[in-house]
C-alpha cells in the first residue's frame, strides 16, 4: 500500500526522505541552543528578500571564557574578526 500511496501523493516521498516534520531530540527548544551546547547562540540570516535561514554560531572552547554572558551583538562581531569560520551542514534529516 505504501508504493500506491506515494504514487497518489508524491509529496509523501519528500516527507519520508527528509523527515523534516520530526524534531529530534524530542521536547527541546532549538531556538535556545545555549541550553544544549556551550558558547552557542541562535541567529537568523537573511540570504535574499523573503528568505531567512536559522543558524547556530558556536565559538571555539579557547574563546569560551570570553563568550560567557555575552549578547547577540558580541557573537555577530566575533563572526567578523580574523578567525576562520567553519560551516557544518548537517545533512538532509533532522534539525539543527
C-alpha positions, 0 to 999 in steps of 0.5 A: 500500500505504501508504493500506491500511496506515494504514487497518489501523493508524491509529496509523501516521498519528500516527507519520508526522505527528509523527515523534516516534520520530526524534531529530534531530540524530542521536547527541546527548544532549538531556538535556545541552543545555549541550553544544549551546547556551550558558547552557542547562540541562535541567529537568523540570516537573511540570504535574499528578500523573503528568505531567512535561514536559522543558524547556530554560531558556536565559538571555539572552547579557547574563546569560551571564557570570553563568550560567557554572558555575552549578547547577540551583538558580541557573537555577530562581531566575533563572526567578523574578526580574523578567525576562520569560520567553519560551516557544518551542514548537517545533512538532509534529516533532522534539525539543527 
